[in-house]
Amino acid sequence: MTSHANPVAPAPVEAASEEAAQGTATPPFPGRPAIVDGSEAIAHVEIRISEAACAYPITPSTTMAAIFQAAVADGRTNLWGTPLRFIEPESEHSSASAAEGFALAGGRVTNFTAGQGLILMKEVLYVISGKRLPVVFHVGARALTSQALNIHAGHDDVMGVADTGWGMVFARNAQEATDLTAIARRVAERTETPFFCVQDGFLTTHTLENVALPEDDLLRSFIADPRENLRDYFDPAEALMTGVVQNQDSYMKGRIGQRGFYARLPEELRDAMLEWGNATGRRYGLVDAYRCDDADEILVAMGTIADTATAVVDHLRGLGRAVGCLAITSFRPFPSTDVADVLRKARAVAIVERTDDPAAADNPLTREIKAALFGLAADGAPVPRVRSVSAGLGSRDVSAGDLVAVFDWLVGHGTHHGPYAVLGVRHPLALTSDPVQLRPPGAYSVRGHSIGGFGSVTTNKLLATLIGELFGRYVQAYPRYGSEKKGLPTAYYLTIASQRIRGHAELDQVDLVSLHDVSAFRQGRPLSGLVDGGALFLQSRETDAPAIWASLPSDARAEILARRIRVFALDTAALARQHAPRPEFVLRMQGVALVGVFLRIAPFAAEAGLSRDQVLAAAGERLGRFFGKRGASVLAANRAVIAEAYDALIDVTAGVLPRRRED
């Protein structure tokens, strides 16, 4: 635990190698601890190794482009001294064409895209791979507009371009997105094959987690100078014609001839992953098999679902069930042999995918898995029964209980026994699930209710970063985004724990609920999921505990009493107006006040043995990174808001319940 002499511990970073986990070796490049989301993590790498980004930003990949663009505006250079450039043409199709031209000229270039933007550029993607241009594009994987628009997580877009000849790697979390960015670049340039680096839209791109950011020296040696690696097709000294017309006599020769490049892909990818693991202690493979050696049932997935599945496997193993999960990191090249080796001894396999292709024989990953197993079956070897599941389309929540239901389905529980099922919606093919709590032991979770446009995203980010760094904990923070959210009720989530948080779902059990206003009781059920004995914070204009208590609906008061919920309140709006140097800062500073509220209510300062002055001083030291650029007066005002929120917080239950008992 944090000592009094040094109350600030670095944010923890989980060691991935056996040696680091056992404490027998420290890798040469363990990474710089940070609390960032997937977008920030990728941008950290790209602004160091690339020379340009050609992009037409589209949600949820916009933040990656914005960070790169800011680096250009600041006059940043990459690790080899080349000034960064950002090119934003009129569409995603044009951005891919611009990246093609930049790569043809021998430049190292990237792109950030998603959804319809990725599909719009598909015509150019074939050209980039056909010309052997080693670009890396980042995709915040997003559902495609079908019966309606959706901007949230889905694998429709990346499955729609899986046939374009690009490599494709999937990250389960922000750490993997960081590392796979460097690995994909290395392999792309070694094999002259473009790569997609894919992370789930919003669920990874906008979720704050503990990440070990790669050191500059590691990136410099692992990737190497673009001038040493890249071919300039426009060099007049080595004239070469590209994009020509080929007729019956030559086109097929050019296409089939490219198989030589793809034959090298698996080994180059394995080599790069091995070298990265040796340098960082964070190990990767084309697949990641978790507790599969003796598993009877195995769940296969990509992205965040595969991360949640590891926690579910541990839970079911604790109940005596022989289950495992297999994460597919490399979808292209598809590691058929690796997959078959892992799955061959299982009795049943379920492939959970964030897409649905009902006109096909199976969904995309299921087709690949069946093809991988067919070779075994053709040789007479027994193979597992394979079932397919669609889940999480458009960021439909995929909880731990949902994945438990998949494992139950594999052993014949329930009434549905067909080869295909769905999760999370009412449908004849749906599996039913019960809530399962898989938070790490001792975890503390927060759910905030706010209004879109009130700065809740910024508040949650500030709170997660400060708390994670102050107390040396793992954090996971994410908002419930929506394309229509501005001015409407929204929510945000935060979990703090002493272990890495593997679940990627909305929290159905929290220790603290924060309300923007008492009107939240008319817009939903804010006490739902709050643990008995938990805490409720209410923004209120009232300053008298009995008046605050009376403002709550009668049924809410009854539930609070029955479940021993502690109620706290403060007029954070008035506090922000009092301290804001300028009117435009009021809304954001109202969120900053929640830092003081959290430090007072949550148990971390007491557990660390920190006094009021110590914890406020430690928090104040870190505010400079968030507000220092706005000037000393703004920084001082934010520190004052946090301190006053800590001191002025009203304990409503302490002020009301004794009087109620006397009555």
C-alpha positions in Angstrom: 0.0 0.0 0.0 1.1 3.6 -0.6 3.3 4.9 2.2 2.9 8.2 4.0 6.3 9.4 2.8 5.5 8.8 -0.8 1.7 8.9 -1.1 1.8 8.7 -4.9 2.4 5.2 -6.5 2.8 4.7 -10.2 -0.1 3.2 -12.0 0.4 -0.6 -12.2 1.2 -2.4 -15.4 0.5 -6.1 -15.6 3.5 -8.2 -16.7 2.7 -10.5 -19.5 5.7 -12.8 -19.5 6.2 -15.7 -17.1 9.6 -14.4 -16.1 8.2 -11.0 -15.2 5.2 -12.5 -13.5 7.5 -14.6 -11.3 9.8 -11.7 -10.6 12.9 -13.5 -12.0 13.6 -11.0 -14.8 12.8 -7.5 -15.8 12.4 -6.9 -19.5 14.6 -4.2 -21.0 11.6 -2.2 -22.1 8.8 -2.6 -19.6 7.0 0.5 -20.8 6.0 3.8 -19.3 2.9 3.5 -17.1 0.0 5.6 -18.2 -3.8 5.7 -18.0 -5.1 6.2 -21.5 -7.8 4.9 -23.9 -7.2 2.9 -27.0 -7.2 6.0 -29.2 -4.5 7.8 -27.2 -2.4 4.6 -26.9 -2.3 4.2 -30.7 -1.7 7.8 -31.3 1.3 7.7 -28.9 2.9 5.1 -31.2 2.0 6.6 -34.5 3.2 10.1 -33.9 6.6 8.6 -33.1 7.0 6.2 -35.9 4.9 7.6 -38.8 5.6 10.5 -41.1 2.0 11.4 -42.0 -1.6 10.5 -41.5 -4.0 10.8 -44.4 -7.4 10.5 -42.9 -11.0 11.7 -43.0 -12.0 11.3 -39.4 -15.1 9.3 -38.6 -16.6 8.2 -35.2 -15.3 6.3 -33.2 -11.8 6.8 -34.8 -11.9 10.6 -34.6 -9.8 10.9 -31.4 -6.8 9.1 -33.0 -6.8 11.6 -35.9 -7.3 14.5 -33.6 -4.3 13.7 -31.5 -2.1 13.2 -34.6 -3.4 16.5 -36.0 -2.6 18.3 -32.7 1.0 16.9 -32.9 1.3 18.3 -36.4 0.0 21.7 -35.2 2.6 21.7 -32.4 5.4 21.2 -34.9 6.2 17.7 -33.6 8.6 15.4 -35.4 8.8 11.6 -35.4 11.7 9.7 -33.8 14.0 10.3 -36.8 13.4 14.1 -36.9 10.9 14.2 -39.8 8.1 16.8 -39.3 4.7 15.1 -39.1 2.1 15.9 -41.7 -1.7 15.5 -41.7 -3.7 15.3 -44.9 -7.5 15.5 -44.7 -9.1 15.2 -48.1 -12.8 15.2 -48.9 -13.7 11.6 -48.0 -12.5 8.3 -46.7 -12.0 7.1 -50.2 -9.8 10.0 -51.0 -7.9 9.6 -47.7 -7.0 6.0 -48.7 -5.9 7.3 -52.1 -3.8 9.9 -50.5 -2.2 7.3 -48.2 -1.5 5.2 -51.3 0.3 8.1 -53.0 2.3 8.9 -49.8 3.4 5.2 -49.6 4.3 5.0 -53.3 6.6 8.0 -52.7 8.4 6.0 -49.9 6.7 7.6 -46.9 5.5 5.9 -43.8 1.8 6.7 -43.5 -1.2 5.8 -41.4 -5.0 6.3 -41.5 -7.8 6.2 -38.9 -11.2 5.1 -40.0 -14.3 3.0 -39.1 -17.7 1.8 -40.4 -19.0 3.3 -43.6 -15.7 5.1 -44.0 -13.8 1.8 -44.2 -16.3 0.4 -46.7 -16.1 3.5 -48.8 -12.4 3.1 -49.3 -12.6 -0.6 -50.2 -11.9 0.0 -53.9 -8.5 1.6 -52.9 -7.7 -1.1 -50.4 -7.3 -3.7 -53.1 -4.9 -1.4 -55.0 -2.8 -0.7 -51.9 -2.3 -4.4 -51.3 -1.8 -5.2 -54.9 1.0 -2.6 -55.1 2.6 -4.0 -52.0 2.4 -0.8 -50.0 3.2 -1.4 -46.3 0.8 1.0 -44.7 -1.0 0.5 -41.4 -4.6 1.7 -41.0 -6.3 1.8 -37.6 -10.0 0.8 -37.3 -12.3 1.5 -34.4 -14.5 -1.4 -35.5 -18.1 -0.2 -35.9 -21.4 -1.6 -36.9 -22.5 -0.7 -40.4 -25.7 1.3 -41.1 -28.3 -1.3 -41.9 -32.0 -0.8 -40.9 -30.7 2.2 -39.0 -27.5 4.2 -38.2 -25.3 3.0 -35.4 -21.9 4.4 -34.5 -21.0 1.7 -31.9 -18.9 -1.4 -31.8 -19.4 -4.1 -34.4 -17.2 -6.2 -36.7 -19.3 -5.6 -39.8 -16.9 -3.1 -41.3 -13.7 -5.1 -40.9 -15.4 -8.3 -42.1 -16.4 -6.3 -45.2 -12.8 -5.7 -46.1 -11.3 -9.0 -45.0 -10.9 -10.1 -48.6 -8.7 -7.1 -49.7 -5.4 -8.7 -49.1 -4.4 -6.9 -45.9 -3.1 -8.3 -42.7 -5.6 -7.8 -39.8 -4.9 -8.0 -36.1 -7.5 -7.6 -33.3 -6.8 -6.0 -29.9 -8.7 -7.1 -26.8 -7.9 -3.9 -24.8 -5.9 -0.7 -25.0 -2.6 -2.4 -24.1 -2.9 -4.8 -27.0 -3.9 -1.9 -29.3 -0.7 -0.2 -28.3 1.6 -3.1 -28.9 -0.1 -4.4 -32.0 0.4 -1.0 -33.6 4.2 -1.4 -33.5 4.1 -5.2 -34.4 1.8 -4.6 -37.4 4.1 -1.8 -38.7 7.1 -4.0 -38.4 5.5 -6.9 -40.2 3.9 -4.7 -42.9 7.3 -3.4 -43.9 9.1 -6.7 -43.7 6.5 -8.4 -46.0 5.4 -5.4 -48.0 1.8 -6.1 -47.0 -0.6 -3.5 -45.6 -2.2 -4.1 -42.2 -5.3 -3.2 -40.3 -4.9 -2.8 -36.5 -8.4 -3.3 -35.2 -9.9 -2.3 -31.8 -13.6 -2.3 -30.8 -15.2 1.1 -31.3 -15.9 3.0 -28.1 -15.4 -0.2 -26.0 -11.6 0.1 -26.5 -11.1 3.4 -28.4 -12.8 5.4 -25.7 -12.2 3.2 -22.6 -9.5 4.4 -20.2 -7.2 1.6 -18.9 -3.7 1.1 -17.5 -1.3 0.9 -20.3 2.5 0.5 -20.6 3.4 2.9 -23.4 6.4 1.8 -25.5 9.6 3.6 -24.9 11.0 5.7 -27.7 14.3 3.7 -27.8 12.2 0.5 -28.2 10.2 1.9 -31.1 13.3 3.3 -32.7 15.1 0.0 -32.7 12.0 -2.3 -33.4 10.6 -0.3 -36.3 13.8 1.4 -37.8 14.1 4.5 -39.9 11.6 4.7 -42.7 14.4 5.7 -45.1 16.0 2.3 -44.4 12.9 0.2 -44.8 10.7 1.7 -47.5 10.9 1.7 -51.2 10.3 4.9 -53.2 8.4 3.9 -56.3 8.6 7.5 -57.6 12.4 7.7 -57.5 13.4 8.7 -61.1 16.7 6.9 -60.6 14.8 3.6 -60.3 11.9 4.2 -62.7 8.9 1.9 -62.2 5.5 2.1 -63.7 2.6 1.3 -61.4 -1.2 1.0 -61.8 -0.9 -0.2 -65.4 -3.5 -2.2 -67.4 -2.9 -5.9 -67.6 -4.9 -8.1 -70.0 -5.5 -11.9 -70.3 -1.8 -12.6 -70.8 -0.5 -11.1 -67.6 -3.1 -10.2 -65.0 -3.5 -13.6 -63.4 0.3 -14.0 -63.2 0.5 -10.8 -61.2 -2.2 -11.9 -58.8 -1.0 -15.4 -58.2 2.6 -14.2 -58.0 1.6 -12.2 -54.9 1.1 -15.4 -52.9 4.9 -15.3 -52.2 4.4 -12.2 -50.0 1.6 -13.9 -48.1 3.5 -17.1 -47.5 6.0 -15.1 -45.4 3.3 -13.4 -43.3 2.7 -16.0 -40.5 6.4 -16.5 -39.7 7.2 -12.8 -39.8 4.3 -12.0 -37.5 5.4 -14.7 -35.1 9.0 -13.4 -35.2 7.9 -9.8 -34.5 5.6 -10.9 -31.6 8.4 -13.0 -30.1 10.9 -10.1 -30.3 8.4 -7.7 -28.9 7.7 -10.1 -26.0 11.4 -10.5 -25.3 11.8 -6.7 -25.2 8.7 -5.8 -23.2 7.6 -8.9 -21.3 4.2 -8.7 -23.0 3.7 -11.9 -25.0 1.6 -12.3 -28.1 0.8 -15.0 -30.5 -1.4 -15.4 -33.6 -3.9 -16.9 -31.2 -4.1 -16.7 -27.4 -5.4 -20.0 -25.8 -6.5 -19.5 -22.2 -6.9 -22.7 -20.1 -7.7 -24.7 -23.2 -5.3 -27.7 -22.6 -7.9 -29.9 -20.8 -11.0 -27.9 -21.8 -14.2 -29.7 -22.9 -15.9 -26.5 -24.0 -14.1 -23.6 -25.6 -15.4 -20.2 -26.5 -13.7 -18.4 -29.5 -13.9 -14.6 -30.0 -12.0 -11.5 -31.1 -11.8 -8.1 -29.4 -13.2 -7.2 -26.0 -15.5 -10.2 -25.8 -12.4 -12.4 -25.8 -11.0 -10.4 -22.8 -14.2 -10.8 -20.9 -14.2 -14.5 -21.7 -11.0 -15.0 -19.7 -12.7 -13.8 -16.5 -15.7 -16.1 -17.2 -13.4 -19.1 -17.7 -11.7 -18.5 -14.4 -15.1 -18.2 -12.7 -16.4 -21.5 -14.2 -13.1 -23.3 -13.5 -13.7 -22.3 -9.9 -17.0 -24.2 -10.1 -15.2 -27.3 -11.4 -16.1 -26.9 -15.1 -13.4 -27.7 -17.7 -13.8 -24.7 -20.0 -11.4 -22.5 -21.9 -11.3 -19.6 -24.4 -9.4 -18.8 -27.5 -8.7 -15.3 -28.6 -8.0 -14.8 -32.3 -5.4 -12.1 -32.6 -4.5 -12.5 -36.2 -7.6 -12.8 -38.5 -5.4 -12.2 -41.5 -3.2 -14.2 -41.9 -5.7 -16.7 -40.4 -3.8 -19.2 -38.3 -5.7 -22.4 -39.3 -3.1 -24.8 -37.9 -2.8 -23.0 -34.6 -6.6 -22.9 -34.2 -7.0 -26.6 -35.0 -4.3 -27.6 -32.6 -6.0 -25.8 -29.7 -9.6 -26.9 -30.5 -9.0 -30.5 -31.6 -9.4 -32.1 -28.2 -12.5 -30.1 -27.1 -16.0 -31.6 -27.1 -17.8 -28.4 -28.2 -16.8 -25.0 -29.5 -18.8 -21.7 -29.6 -17.7 -18.8 -31.8 -19.0 -15.5 -30.6 -19.0 -12.7 -33.2 -20.0 -9.1 -33.4 -21.6 -9.5 -36.7 -24.4 -11.4 -38.5 -24.3 -12.7 -42.0 -27.6 -14.6 -42.3 -27.4 -15.3 -46.1 -24.0 -17.2 -45.7 -23.5 -20.7 -44.4 -22.1 -19.2 -41.2 -20.7 -16.0 -39.8 -17.2 -15.0 -40.9 -15.1 -16.3 -38.0 -17.2 -19.5 -37.8 -16.5 -20.2 -41.4 -12.7 -19.8 -40.8 -12.9 -22.1 -37.7 -14.8 -24.8 -39.5 -12.4 -24.7 -42.4 -9.5 -25.0 -40.0 -11.1 -28.1 -38.4 -12.1 -29.7 -41.7 -8.5 -30.8 -42.4 -8.6 -32.8 -39.2 -11.9 -34.3 -40.1 -10.8 -35.2 -43.6 -7.9 -37.2 -42.1 -10.3 -39.1 -39.9 -9.6 -37.3 -36.6 -12.5 -36.4 -34.3 -13.4 -32.7 -34.2 -15.5 -30.8 -31.8 -19.1 -29.7 -32.4 -19.1 -26.1 -33.6 -21.8 -23.6 -32.8 -22.1 -19.9 -33.7 -23.3 -16.9 -31.7 -24.0 -13.3 -32.7 -23.6 -10.8 -29.9 -22.7 -7.2 -29.2 -23.8 -5.8 -32.5 -23.9 -2.0 -32.3 -22.3 -2.3 -28.7 -25.3 -4.3 -27.4 -24.0 -5.2 -24.0 -22.2 -8.5 -23.6 -22.0 -9.4 -20.0 -20.2 -12.1 -18.1 -23.6 -13.8 -17.6 -24.1 -13.9 -21.3 -20.9 -15.8 -21.9 -21.8 -18.2 -19.0 -25.0 -18.8 -20.9 -22.9 -19.8 -24.0 -21.0 -22.3 -22.1 -24.2 -23.7 -20.6 -25.6 -24.0 -24.1 -22.6 -26.0 -25.2 -23.4 -28.7 -22.6 -27.1 -28.8 -23.4 -28.6 -26.6 -20.8 -31.7 -24.6 -21.7 -34.4 -25.2 -24.4 -32.4 -24.0 -27.4 -30.3 -26.7 -29.0 -29.7 -25.5 -32.6 -26.3 -24.6 -34.2 -26.8 -20.8 -33.9 -27.9 -18.5 -31.1 -27.9 -14.8 -30.2 -27.2 -12.9 -27.0 -28.8 -9.8 -25.5 -32.0 -9.5 -27.4 -35.5 -11.0 -27.3 -35.6 -13.6 -30.1 -36.5 -17.2 -30.6 -32.8 -18.0 -31.0 -31.7 -16.1 -27.9 -29.9 -17.6 -24.9 -31.2 -16.5 -21.5 -28.6 -15.4 -18.9 -28.4 -14.5 -15.3 -26.2 -11.8 -13.8 -22.7 -12.9 -12.8 -20.5 -10.6 -10.8 -16.9 -11.0 -11.9 -15.3 -7.8 -10.7 -11.8 -8.3 -9.2 -11.8 -8.8 -5.4 -12.0 -5.5 -3.6 -13.0 -3.6 -6.7 -14.8 -0.3 -6.3 -17.2 0.8 -9.0 -19.0 4.1 -9.8 -21.9 4.8 -12.1 -22.6 8.4 -12.9 -25.9 9.8 -14.3 -25.6 13.0 -16.3 -26.9 14.8 -19.3 -25.1 14.6 -22.7 -23.0 17.7 -23.2 -22.5 18.3 -19.5 -18.9 17.2 -19.6 -19.3 13.8 -18.0 -16.8 12.2 -20.3 -14.1 14.6 -19.3 -15.1 14.2 -15.6 -14.8 10.5 -15.8 -11.4 10.7 -17.5 -10.1 13.1 -14.9 -11.4 11.0 -12.0 -10.0 7.7 -13.4 -6.6 9.1 -14.1 -6.2 10.9 -10.8 -7.5 8.0 -8.7 -5.5 5.4 -10.6 -2.2 7.3 -10.2 -2.8 8.5 -6.7 -3.5 5.0 -5.2 -1.6 2.9 -7.7 -4.6 1.0 -8.9 -5.9 -0.4 -12.1 -8.8 1.5 -13.5 -11.3 1.1 -16.3 -13.5 4.1 -17.2 -15.9 4.4 -20.1 -19.0 6.5 -21.0 -22.2 5.3 -22.5 -22.0 7.1 -25.8 -24.9 7.7 -28.2 -25.2 9.6 -31.4 -28.3 11.4 -30.0 -26.9 11.9 -26.5 -26.5 15.7 -26.3 -29.2 17.1 -24.0 -30.4 13.6 -23.1 -29.8 11.4 -20.1 -26.5 9.5 -20.3 -24.3 7.5 -17.9 -20.6 6.8 -17.3 -18.8 4.0 -15.5 -15.6 3.7 -13.5 -14.0 0.7 -11.7 -10.9 0.8 -9.6 -9.2 -2.4 -8.5 -5.9 -3.9 -7.4 -6.0 -6.3 -10.4 -6.5 -5.8 -14.2 -10.2 -5.4 -15.0 -11.1 -7.9 -17.8 -14.8 -7.3 -18.1 -16.0 -5.0 -20.9 -19.7 -4.5 -20.1 -21.9 -1.9 -18.4 -21.8 -2.3 -14.7 -24.8 -3.9 -13.0 -23.2 -3.6 -9.5 -21.7 -0.4 -8.2 -20.6 1.1 -4.9 -21.2 4.7 -5.7 -23.9 6.4 -7.8 -23.5 10.0 -8.8 -26.6 12.0 -9.9 -26.5 15.3 -11.8 -29.9 16.2 -10.3 -32.8 14.7 -8.4 -34.7 14.5 -11.8 -32.6 11.4 -12.5 -35.2 9.5 -10.4 -37.9 10.5 -13.0 -35.6 9.4 -15.9 -34.8 5.9 -14.7 -33.9 3.8 -11.7 -30.6 5.2 -10.4 -30.5 3.0 -7.3 -30.6 -0.1 -9.4 -27.3 -2.1 -9.0 -26.1 0.0 -6.1 -24.9 -2.3 -3.4 -26.6 -2.4 0.0 -24.7 0.1 2.2 -23.3 1.9 -0.9 -23.2 5.6 -1.4 -25.4 8.0 -3.4 -24.2 11.5 -4.3 -26.7 14.1 -5.4 -26.0 17.5 -7.0 -28.5 19.7 -5.1 -29.1 23.4 -4.7 -30.3 22.8 -1.2 -27.8 23.2 1.6 -29.9 21.8 4.4 -29.8 18.0 4.9 -33.6 17.7 5.7 -34.5 19.7 2.6 -32.2 17.5 0.5 -33.8 14.4 1.9 -37.3 15.8 1.3 -36.5 16.4 -2.4 -36.0 12.7 -3.0 -39.1 10.7 -4.1 -40.8 8.9 -1.3 -40.2 5.4 -2.8 -36.5 6.3 -3.2 -36.3 7.3 0.5 -37.9 4.1 1.6 -35.4 2.1 -0.5 -32.5 4.0 0.8 -33.5 3.4 4.4 -34.2 -0.3 3.8 -30.8 -0.9 2.0 -28.8 1.4 4.4 -27.6 3.5 1.5 -25.6 6.6 2.5 -26.6 9.9 0.8 -24.3 12.8 0.2 -25.0 16.1 -1.5 -23.4 19.3 -2.7 -24.2 22.3 -4.9 -21.3 21.7 -7.3 -22.8 24.2 -9.7 -22.6 27.0 -7.2 -19.1 25.9 -6.2 -18.0 26.0 -9.9 -19.6 29.4 -10.4 -17.8 30.7 -7.4 -14.4 29.7 -8.5 -14.5 29.7 -12.3 -12.1 32.4 -13.7 -14.3 32.6 -16.8 -18.0 31.6 -17.4 -17.1 29.0 -20.0 -15.2 27.0 -17.3 -18.2 26.6 -15.1 -19.6 23.4 -16.6 -16.2 21.6 -16.6 -15.3 22.8 -13.1 -18.6 21.4 -11.8 -17.3 18.0 -12.9 -13.9 18.7 -11.3 -15.7 19.1 -8.0 -16.6 15.4 -8.2 -12.9 14.6 -7.6 -13.2 16.1 -4.1 -16.5 14.3 -3.6 -15.0 11.0 -4.6 -11.9 11.4 -2.4 -14.1 12.0 0.6 -16.6 9.2 0.0 -14.4 6.4 -1.4 -12.3 4.3 1.0 -8.9 4.6 -0.8 -7.4 7.5 1.2 -8.3 5.9 4.5 -6.9 2.5 3.3 -3.7 4.2 2.3 -3.5 6.1 5.7 -3.5 9.5 4.0 -4.8 12.5 5.8 -7.0 15.1 4.2 -4.1 17.4 3.5 -2.0 14.6 2.0 -4.6 13.3 -0.4 -5.6 16.8 -1.6 -1.9 17.8 -2.1 -1.2 14.7 -4.1 -4.3 15.3 -6.3 -3.4 18.9 -6.7 0.1 18.0 -8.0 -1.4 16.1 -10.8 -3.9 18.7 -12.0 -1.1 20.6 -13.8 -1.1 18.0 -16.5 -4.8 18.6 -17.2 -5.1 22.4 -16.6 -1.5 23.8 -16.6 -1.7 25.1 -20.1 -4.7 27.3 -19.2 -2.6 29.3 -16.8 -1.9 29.5 -13.1 -5.3 31.0 -12.2 -7.2 28.2 -13.8 -5.0 25.6 -12.1 -5.4 27.3 -8.7 -9.2 27.5 -9.2 -9.5 23.8 -10.0 -7.5 22.9 -6.9 -9.7 25.2 -4.8 -12.9 23.5 -6.2 -11.6 20.0 -5.3 -10.6 21.1 -1.8 -13.9 22.9 -1.1 -15.9 20.0 -2.5 -14.0 17.7 -0.1 -14.7 19.9 2.9 -18.2 21.1 2.2 -19.8 17.7 1.2 -23.0 17.2 3.1 -23.7 13.9 4.7 -27.4 13.8 4.3 -28.1 10.5 6.1 -26.0 11.6 9.1 -28.0 14.8 9.3 -31.4 13.2 8.8 -31.5 9.7 10.2 -30.9 10.6 13.9 -33.8 13.0 13.7 -36.0 10.4 12.0 -35.2 7.9 14.8 -36.2 10.5 17.4 -39.5 11.1 15.5 
